[in-house]
């Protein structure tokens, strides 16, 4: 008998918790008191000729000649690039394709 009562309480609690979620509305505007939800991750795509990589925890599109951060050189190596070439005109490093 105690198991049935416990099971009934669990089912009732679960049903109440599921019922407390606000239903979706047909309009584009959020309902009063509703919190707008944004996606936590988005897929980033790169154009043809670019290589997708994650550098410093950020999604980047990589290509030779682009500026790079020297401190992430090891991460660039994963995607076939080096950050060794210094450009004195702009005083920054640029990506090179690994050979």
C-alpha positions in Angstrom: 0.0 0.0 0.0 2.9 2.4 0.8 4.4 1.8 -2.6 1.2 2.7 -4.4 0.9 5.9 -2.4 4.5 6.8 -3.1 4.1 6.1 -6.8 0.9 8.1 -6.9 2.7 11.1 -5.3 5.6 10.8 -7.7 3.3 10.7 -10.7 1.2 13.6 -9.4 4.3 15.8 -8.7 5.7 15.0 -12.2 2.3 15.9 -13.8 2.1 19.2 -11.9 5.7 20.1 -12.8 5.0 19.3 -16.5 1.8 21.3 -16.5 3.4 24.4 -15.1 5.4 25.0 -18.3 3.9 27.8 -20.3 2.4 26.6 -23.6 3.6 28.1 -26.8 1.6 31.0 -28.2 0.7 31.5 -31.9 2.1 35.0 -32.0 5.7 36.0 -32.5 5.8 38.2 -29.4 6.5 36.4 -26.1 3.6 36.0 -23.7 3.4 38.2 -20.7 5.9 37.1 -18.1 7.6 34.7 -20.5 11.3 34.7 -21.0 12.7 34.7 -24.5 15.0 31.7 -25.1 18.0 32.0 -27.4 19.8 29.0 -28.8 23.0 28.2 -26.8 25.0 27.1 -29.8 24.8 28.0 -33.5 26.4 26.3 -36.4 28.9 28.5 -38.2 29.7 27.8 -41.8 32.5 29.1 -43.8 32.6 30.0 -47.5 34.4 28.0 -50.0 38.2 28.4 -49.7 38.0 29.0 -45.9 38.6 26.5 -43.2 36.4 26.3 -40.1 38.3 26.2 -36.8 37.8 26.8 -33.1 40.5 29.2 -31.9 40.6 30.4 -28.3 37.1 28.9 -27.8 35.6 30.9 -30.7 34.5 29.7 -34.1 36.6 31.2 -36.8 36.9 31.0 -40.6 40.6 30.7 -41.4 42.5 31.5 -44.6 46.1 32.3 -45.4 46.8 36.0 -45.1 44.3 36.7 -42.3 45.4 38.3 -39.1 46.2 35.8 -36.3 47.0 35.8 -32.6 50.5 34.4 -31.9 49.5 32.9 -28.6 47.1 30.6 -30.4 49.7 29.2 -32.8 49.3 25.6 -31.6 45.6 25.8 -32.2 46.1 27.0 -35.7 48.4 24.0 -36.3 45.3 21.7 -35.9 43.8 23.2 -39.0 46.9 23.3 -41.1 48.1 26.9 -40.5 51.0 28.7 -38.8 51.0 32.1 -37.1 54.7 32.9 -37.6 54.8 35.6 -40.3 55.0 39.1 -38.9 53.7 41.9 -41.1 55.7 45.1 -40.1 53.3 47.4 -42.1 50.5 46.7 -39.7 52.6 45.3 -36.8 50.6 42.1 -36.6 51.0 38.4 -37.4 49.3 36.8 -40.4 48.3 33.2 -41.1 50.4 31.0 -43.4 49.5 27.5 -44.8 51.5 24.8 -43.2 53.8 23.0 -45.6 
